[in-house]
Amino acid sequence: MQIMLYKEIEDLFRENITPKSVYAVYDCHVDSGAVTLDVMSVKSESLAGHLKGCNRAVLLAATLGTNADMLIRRFSVQDMEKALIADNICLDMIEAYLDETEKEISVLEDLKGLFAVQRYSPGYGDFHVTCQKDILKLLGASRIGLSLTDGFMLTPSKSVTAVIGFSDEQRNHPHLMQKTSKCLLCKDKNCGFREGKK
């Protein structure tokens, strides 16, 4: 019964949602505690560690759009179980879309001969969510309907910003996140969202 319900909601979302993204390639310079991408500089030891050895990087912003939020709100009023299923479907959809977009990015002429390292998003480690403001501005993300709240949260809510580093050497599988926890990339051992701490 639940499998049928999941499929029904999934079909509804796939019929009504068109994911969108914007991205750009930049030269990447990594210091011990900072990363510079042409016109943007970020002080973050965790991001610097993640991008160590990368000479190019891509800023990426993606969203499922306002329809995803609208459908989840509708379900939350009608049936909380359906709302939870819808939320999980959206998480799967945005991750799958990011993977497809990353494949598209990896074959760009500017990145020929380079290897992608796993995408890394504001909010991981000390890569602060306030950096999303600069990322959205640089990418002109308003053209895909993406903006920030006063608390630096993305809206629509089912959206992601990320940095993808590109290195001369292959460091890990491009889709490592599908097999391991994102928490493994974060050095904040006291984070309340870390697995096992809930």
Backbone bond lengths (Angstrom), bond angles and torsions (degrees), N, CA, C in turn:
res aa  C-N    CA-C-N  psi(-1)  N-CA   C-N-CA  omega(-1)  CA-C   N-CA-C  phi
1 M - - - 1.460 - - 1.533 110.87 -
2 Q 1.352 115.84 -44.78 1.455 119.30 -178.50 1.530 111.18 -69.40
3 I 1.356 116.34 -33.15 1.462 120.24 177.85 1.528 110.03 -63.50
4 M 1.345 115.78 -42.24 1.466 120.52 178.35 1.523 110.84 -64.43
5 L 1.347 116.08 -39.72 1.462 120.79 178.89 1.520 110.12 -64.55
6 Y 1.329 116.24 -43.94 1.467 121.07 178.60 1.521 110.27 -58.74
7 K 1.351 116.83 -46.53 1.466 121.41 -178.87 1.523 110.65 -63.74
8 E 1.310 116.85 -39.07 1.467 121.38 179.80 1.531 110.84 -62.82
9 I 1.335 116.06 -45.78 1.465 120.44 -179.34 1.522 110.43 -70.31
10 E 1.326 116.30 -39.51 1.463 120.33 178.98 1.528 110.54 -60.83
11 D 1.331 117.11 -45.11 1.469 120.98 178.59 1.527 110.97 -60.57
12 L 1.336 116.28 -40.41 1.464 120.93 178.71 1.525 110.91 -60.24
13 F 1.331 116.44 -44.33 1.459 120.64 -179.20 1.528 111.39 -68.12
14 R 1.314 117.28 -41.53 1.464 120.22 -178.79 1.526 111.60 -66.38
15 E 1.323 116.76 -29.85 1.463 121.08 178.60 1.528 112.33 -76.17
16 N 1.332 116.65 -25.81 1.464 120.44 -171.63 1.521 115.27 -113.28
17 I 1.332 116.93 -0.95 1.467 120.09 -175.88 1.524 110.53 -122.18
18 T 1.322 115.43 131.53 1.467 122.08 174.77 1.525 108.19 -122.71
19 P 1.332 117.68 101.02 1.469 119.87 179.32 1.522 111.46 -62.08
20 K 1.326 115.39 149.32 1.458 121.22 178.80 1.524 109.51 -136.86
21 S 1.316 115.85 155.52 1.466 119.48 178.79 1.522 110.91 -150.38
22 V 1.313 115.03 159.31 1.463 123.31 169.79 1.518 107.18 -136.32
23 Y 1.334 116.32 146.20 1.461 119.62 178.25 1.519 109.93 -155.33
24 A 1.327 115.15 162.64 1.462 121.18 178.59 1.524 109.42 -151.70
25 V 1.346 115.27 148.14 1.459 121.99 -179.01 1.526 109.75 -97.27
26 Y 1.341 115.66 137.73 1.465 121.11 -179.33 1.529 110.39 -134.18
27 D 1.335 115.78 153.39 1.465 119.56 166.67 1.515 107.58 -67.47
28 C 1.327 116.39 144.17 1.462 121.25 -175.73 1.523 110.27 -123.89
29 H 1.340 115.88 127.60 1.460 121.77 175.41 1.523 108.37 -123.98
30 V 1.339 116.25 125.17 1.466 121.27 -175.63 1.518 110.63 -113.68
31 D 1.346 115.72 124.31 1.457 122.02 171.00 1.530 107.45 -103.14
32 S 1.319 117.14 -176.18 1.465 120.62 -176.85 1.530 112.52 -62.60
33 G 1.324 116.99 -34.15 1.460 118.05 -177.83 1.507 113.96 -134.20
34 A 1.343 116.68 20.97 1.465 119.42 -178.22 1.522 110.68 -153.41
35 V 1.325 114.44 156.66 1.466 121.72 178.07 1.526 107.87 -130.09
36 T 1.333 116.64 132.77 1.456 121.14 176.60 1.518 108.80 -117.73
37 L 1.333 115.32 124.58 1.461 122.01 177.15 1.527 107.86 -116.36
38 D 1.316 116.75 87.67 1.462 122.59 -177.94 1.530 111.35 52.23
39 V 1.332 117.15 -89.05 1.468 121.48 -172.77 1.526 112.94 -100.89
40 M 1.322 118.10 4.82 1.461 120.65 -177.49 1.520 110.41 -129.76
41 S 1.324 116.54 131.24 1.457 121.18 177.67 1.520 109.33 -121.20
42 V 1.340 115.92 132.31 1.459 121.50 -177.12 1.523 109.17 -125.70
43 K 1.328 115.88 124.79 1.466 120.03 174.11 1.525 107.72 -88.08
44 S 1.317 116.39 108.71 1.458 121.21 -178.73 1.522 108.92 -163.38
45 E 1.320 115.90 114.83 1.457 119.74 179.14 1.521 111.42 -67.20
46 S 1.338 116.51 -37.03 1.460 119.00 -178.23 1.524 111.20 -69.03
47 L 1.336 117.73 -40.50 1.459 120.62 177.62 1.527 110.36 -67.29
48 A 1.333 116.53 -41.84 1.462 120.51 178.71 1.525 110.89 -60.94
49 G 1.324 116.22 -41.77 1.459 119.96 178.12 1.514 111.64 -65.05
50 H 1.321 116.24 -39.44 1.457 120.87 -179.03 1.529 111.93 -68.04
51 L 1.331 116.68 -35.86 1.462 121.25 -176.82 1.532 113.37 -95.97
52 K 1.310 117.21 7.55 1.465 120.81 -179.83 1.534 110.00 -55.13
53 G 1.332 116.00 128.75 1.459 120.67 -179.37 1.513 114.08 90.22
54 C 1.325 117.44 -4.45 1.471 120.76 179.91 1.527 110.17 -89.59
55 N 1.315 116.92 135.55 1.461 120.29 176.64 1.526 112.78 -111.27
56 R 1.313 116.71 -6.82 1.456 122.49 174.11 1.526 107.76 -135.62
57 A 1.324 115.79 152.68 1.458 119.81 177.82 1.519 109.26 -150.44
58 V 1.307 115.35 153.90 1.457 121.94 179.37 1.520 109.07 -118.74
59 L 1.329 116.05 131.00 1.455 121.19 169.40 1.520 107.06 -92.21
60 L 1.324 115.35 133.85 1.458 121.08 -174.72 1.519 110.35 -133.92
61 A 1.323 116.36 137.97 1.465 122.05 172.13 1.521 107.26 -133.44
62 A 1.343 116.25 133.40 1.461 120.77 -178.42 1.521 109.76 -141.04
63 T 1.315 115.84 151.75 1.462 120.34 -179.34 1.527 111.50 -149.26
64 L 1.331 115.89 150.61 1.465 120.96 171.47 1.520 110.76 -86.46
65 G 1.332 117.03 -10.34 1.455 120.75 176.86 1.515 114.57 89.83
66 T 1.309 115.54 176.57 1.467 121.88 -175.02 1.514 113.07 -70.62
67 N 1.331 118.18 -26.18 1.467 119.81 179.98 1.519 112.55 -61.70
68 A 1.333 116.25 -34.26 1.469 119.83 178.60 1.526 110.55 -62.46
69 D 1.329 116.55 -47.27 1.467 120.58 178.51 1.527 111.15 -62.48
70 M 1.320 116.23 -40.53 1.458 120.70 -178.32 1.535 111.28 -63.72
71 L 1.332 116.95 -43.81 1.459 120.63 -179.69 1.525 111.55 -67.15
72 I 1.335 116.46 -39.61 1.469 119.65 178.22 1.523 110.34 -64.00
73 R 1.339 117.00 -41.99 1.470 120.39 177.84 1.529 111.04 -61.77
74 R 1.328 115.49 -40.82 1.464 119.25 179.38 1.534 110.65 -61.88
75 F 1.324 116.34 -44.98 1.466 119.84 179.18 1.523 111.92 -66.01
76 S 1.331 117.10 -35.68 1.471 120.24 -178.13 1.524 111.64 -65.18
77 V 1.331 116.43 -27.02 1.465 120.70 176.46 1.525 110.65 -80.29
78 Q 1.328 116.31 -37.04 1.458 121.10 -175.05 1.526 113.42 -83.51
79 D 1.347 116.02 -46.32 1.468 120.13 -170.05 1.531 108.71 -159.54
80 M 1.330 117.04 114.43 1.460 120.60 -175.80 1.529 112.33 -65.98
81 E 1.330 117.10 -32.24 1.469 119.66 177.63 1.523 110.06 -63.54
82 K 1.328 116.94 -43.59 1.455 121.24 177.84 1.525 111.35 -64.56
83 A 1.332 115.95 -36.39 1.467 120.15 178.82 1.527 110.98 -63.60
84 L 1.333 117.19 -40.81 1.461 121.44 178.94 1.525 110.95 -66.64
85 I 1.325 116.15 -41.53 1.457 120.34 177.41 1.525 109.91 -63.08
86 A 1.330 116.01 -44.39 1.465 121.11 179.46 1.524 111.30 -60.15
87 D 1.327 116.25 -41.60 1.461 120.75 179.70 1.527 110.54 -62.33
88 N 1.338 116.46 -43.83 1.466 120.46 178.99 1.521 111.75 -65.29
89 I 1.320 116.88 -38.48 1.457 120.93 177.47 1.523 110.27 -61.59
90 C 1.325 116.70 -42.12 1.466 121.13 179.35 1.525 111.40 -64.23
91 L 1.321 116.90 -40.14 1.466 119.94 177.79 1.521 110.59 -61.87
92 D 1.344 116.36 -42.78 1.468 120.32 177.70 1.527 111.15 -64.74
93 M 1.334 116.14 -40.05 1.458 120.63 -178.22 1.520 112.19 -65.17
94 I 1.329 117.59 -44.00 1.460 120.05 -178.13 1.526 110.75 -69.37
95 E 1.330 117.17 -36.65 1.467 119.94 177.94 1.524 110.79 -66.80
96 A 1.343 117.14 -42.75 1.459 120.74 178.78 1.523 110.54 -64.11
97 Y 1.327 116.03 -39.90 1.462 120.07 178.98 1.531 111.20 -66.04
98 L 1.326 117.12 -40.17 1.464 120.99 177.31 1.527 110.68 -62.70
99 D 1.331 116.98 -40.39 1.463 120.12 178.02 1.524 111.00 -61.86
100 E 1.338 116.86 -43.89 1.461 120.73 179.06 1.530 111.14 -65.02
101 T 1.326 115.99 -40.74 1.468 119.83 179.37 1.519 110.80 -65.89
102 E 1.334 115.93 -36.99 1.462 120.06 178.99 1.532 110.84 -64.83
103 K 1.324 116.77 -36.98 1.472 120.09 175.86 1.526 110.45 -63.53
104 E 1.324 115.74 -40.91 1.465 122.03 178.43 1.527 110.49 -62.37
105 I 1.322 115.97 -42.15 1.463 121.38 -179.42 1.525 110.96 -66.86
106 S 1.321 116.79 -39.89 1.474 121.95 -173.29 1.516 113.86 -62.76
107 V 1.332 117.44 -20.39 1.469 119.47 -179.00 1.534 112.87 -100.59
108 L 1.330 116.59 8.62 1.461 119.76 176.72 1.523 110.47 -62.69
109 E 1.331 116.54 146.11 1.459 121.24 -178.22 1.529 111.78 -59.52
110 D 1.337 117.07 -36.83 1.470 121.63 -179.59 1.523 112.77 -64.10
111 L 1.329 117.23 -17.82 1.464 121.44 -176.12 1.528 112.32 -113.86
112 K 1.315 116.10 13.02 1.456 121.52 -177.48 1.526 110.88 -59.56
113 G 1.336 116.02 130.29 1.458 121.50 178.82 1.518 114.76 84.63
114 L 1.340 117.21 -1.68 1.456 121.02 -179.98 1.529 110.47 -103.88
115 F 1.335 115.57 159.04 1.460 121.67 -178.96 1.530 110.18 -113.70
116 A 1.315 115.69 134.78 1.469 120.79 179.42 1.517 111.06 -77.77
117 V 1.335 115.96 140.48 1.455 120.90 167.41 1.529 106.37 -102.34
118 Q 1.299 116.96 162.74 1.463 120.78 -173.57 1.527 112.19 -58.11
119 R 1.318 115.75 139.23 1.469 119.85 178.93 1.534 110.11 -61.00
120 Y 1.322 114.33 148.74 1.470 121.68 -173.58 1.528 107.31 -135.55
121 S 1.320 117.12 127.16 1.461 121.44 -171.55 1.528 113.24 -110.86
122 P 1.329 117.00 150.50 1.468 119.84 171.02 1.524 110.26 -54.14
123 G 1.318 115.14 135.28 1.462 120.76 -174.97 1.515 111.88 110.50
124 Y 1.345 116.99 -21.25 1.460 120.84 174.45 1.525 108.40 -80.84
125 G 1.326 116.59 134.89 1.460 120.26 177.81 1.512 111.93 53.15
126 D 1.333 116.69 -132.18 1.467 120.83 179.22 1.531 111.73 -100.93
127 F 1.326 117.02 18.29 1.459 122.36 173.36 1.526 107.05 -81.51
128 H 1.323 116.10 94.44 1.467 121.60 -164.91 1.526 112.68 -71.84
129 V 1.343 114.92 145.73 1.468 121.06 -179.10 1.532 112.24 -62.71
130 T 1.322 117.99 -22.16 1.470 119.51 178.61 1.532 111.58 -63.06
131 C 1.336 117.06 -20.79 1.466 120.79 178.62 1.523 111.61 -65.82
132 Q 1.326 115.90 -16.28 1.464 118.84 179.36 1.531 111.65 -62.35
133 K 1.320 116.46 -29.41 1.469 120.41 179.46 1.520 110.70 -60.41
134 D 1.333 117.09 -47.00 1.460 121.05 179.79 1.527 111.51 -68.00
135 I 1.326 116.05 -38.46 1.466 119.97 -179.79 1.529 110.43 -62.19
136 L 1.332 116.67 -47.57 1.466 120.20 -179.46 1.530 111.20 -63.31
137 K 1.334 115.94 -39.27 1.468 120.07 179.99 1.523 110.88 -65.44
138 L 1.328 117.14 -46.93 1.464 120.94 -179.56 1.520 112.14 -61.19
139 L 1.330 116.11 -38.53 1.463 120.41 -176.40 1.527 113.13 -85.47
140 G 1.332 116.67 -9.90 1.462 118.82 -174.62 1.517 110.60 61.12
141 A 1.337 115.54 45.23 1.467 121.23 -171.82 1.527 114.02 -68.27
142 S 1.334 117.39 -11.02 1.465 119.33 177.42 1.528 110.93 -62.60
143 R 1.329 117.03 -22.74 1.473 120.13 -179.51 1.526 112.36 -70.42
144 I 1.344 117.61 -15.60 1.467 119.61 172.68 1.534 109.98 -108.37
145 G 1.351 116.21 15.60 1.456 121.01 176.24 1.508 115.15 78.50
146 L 1.334 116.68 19.73 1.462 121.23 -175.67 1.525 110.64 -101.44
147 S 1.344 116.09 131.70 1.461 121.25 179.29 1.529 109.41 -146.71
148 L 1.330 115.31 -176.38 1.463 121.54 -178.10 1.517 111.03 -121.87
149 T 1.330 115.79 147.65 1.458 120.22 170.40 1.523 108.08 -81.24
150 D 1.336 116.72 174.69 1.469 120.43 177.19 1.523 111.65 -63.08
151 G 1.324 115.94 -22.95 1.470 120.57 178.79 1.514 113.02 -92.64
152 F 1.346 116.84 14.89 1.465 124.21 177.44 1.525 113.63 65.91
153 M 1.341 116.86 25.34 1.450 120.52 173.56 1.530 109.42 -93.80
154 L 1.322 116.01 144.17 1.453 120.44 -178.15 1.520 111.65 -73.75
155 T 1.324 115.36 142.39 1.448 121.21 173.12 1.525 108.39 -137.28
156 P 1.336 117.12 129.39 1.463 131.05 1.81 1.526 112.15 -57.13
157 S 1.330 114.53 157.35 1.467 119.28 -171.32 1.525 113.04 -70.42
158 K 1.321 117.55 -31.27 1.466 119.93 -179.88 1.527 109.16 -87.02
159 S 1.329 114.04 69.31 1.461 122.46 -177.07 1.521 109.03 -139.77
160 V 1.318 116.13 160.21 1.464 121.54 -177.15 1.525 109.34 -144.43
161 T 1.323 116.18 140.89 1.459 120.81 164.64 1.525 107.35 -117.23
162 A 1.311 116.77 149.93 1.461 119.16 -177.25 1.518 111.12 -159.98
163 V 1.324 114.24 161.54 1.463 122.85 171.59 1.519 107.09 -115.48
164 I 1.321 116.30 132.30 1.465 121.50 175.57 1.515 107.59 -117.43
165 G 1.314 116.77 117.30 1.459 120.95 178.54 1.519 111.49 -85.43
166 F 1.330 115.95 153.15 1.464 121.43 176.89 1.520 109.21 -130.82
167 S 1.321 115.02 127.89 1.460 122.22 -172.72 1.527 111.10 -123.74
168 D 1.330 115.65 159.89 1.472 120.78 175.05 1.519 111.31 -70.33
169 E 1.327 116.69 -21.45 1.460 121.21 -177.86 1.517 110.83 -115.60
170 Q 1.330 116.30 143.19 1.460 120.82 178.33 1.519 108.69 -79.94
171 R 1.349 115.45 116.64 1.462 120.33 -175.81 1.514 113.13 -99.77
172 N 1.303 116.83 -36.06 1.465 119.32 179.12 1.521 108.50 -157.49
173 H 1.323 115.28 171.16 1.456 120.71 179.62 1.518 109.12 -70.31
174 P 1.335 119.03 135.59 1.465 121.62 -178.68 1.521 114.17 -56.66
175 H 1.345 117.98 -22.77 1.457 119.66 -177.51 1.522 111.63 -115.42
176 L 1.328 115.04 36.66 1.458 121.62 179.50 1.517 111.88 -55.23
177 M 1.344 117.51 -34.78 1.455 121.19 -175.53 1.516 112.60 -62.24
178 Q 1.327 117.88 -24.97 1.448 119.77 -179.16 1.526 110.90 -70.78
179 K 1.315 116.74 -20.49 1.462 120.33 -174.04 1.526 112.73 -109.44
180 T 1.310 117.50 -17.75 1.457 120.39 -178.16 1.511 110.06 -132.10
181 S 1.323 115.25 170.43 1.457 120.13 -178.96 1.516 111.83 -81.74
182 K 1.345 116.13 142.20 1.460 120.36 174.97 1.517 110.18 -61.88
183 C 1.333 115.66 -25.36 1.465 119.43 179.95 1.529 111.80 -61.74
184 L 1.335 117.32 -24.93 1.454 119.69 -179.08 1.526 112.19 -66.41
185 L 1.333 116.74 -21.99 1.465 121.01 -179.72 1.521 112.63 -87.24
186 C 1.321 116.55 -9.75 1.457 121.02 -174.59 1.526 110.16 -101.52
187 K 1.328 115.56 135.59 1.466 119.96 -177.93 1.528 113.27 -91.40
188 D 1.335 116.50 -1.68 1.459 120.15 -179.87 1.521 109.67 -80.10
189 K 1.331 116.44 92.52 1.468 121.86 -176.03 1.522 112.50 -70.96
190 N 1.336 118.06 -15.28 1.467 121.24 -177.35 1.530 112.96 -101.08
191 C 1.328 116.71 6.17 1.474 119.86 -178.01 1.517 110.11 -62.86
192 G 1.342 115.60 134.54 1.460 120.83 -179.68 1.509 113.98 -67.55
193 F 1.348 117.28 -18.60 1.455 120.75 -179.50 1.528 111.98 -91.15
194 R 1.338 116.25 -5.72 1.445 119.39 -177.77 1.523 110.78 -64.02
195 E 1.317 116.29 141.25 1.460 120.13 -177.98 1.523 110.21 -57.85
196 G 1.327 114.00 136.64 1.457 119.20 177.86 1.505 114.20 90.34
197 K 1.367 117.63 -6.50 1.459 119.87 -177.99 1.517 111.89 -105.06
198 K 1.343 117.66 -2.93 1.452 119.90 179.15 1.524 109.99 -77.26
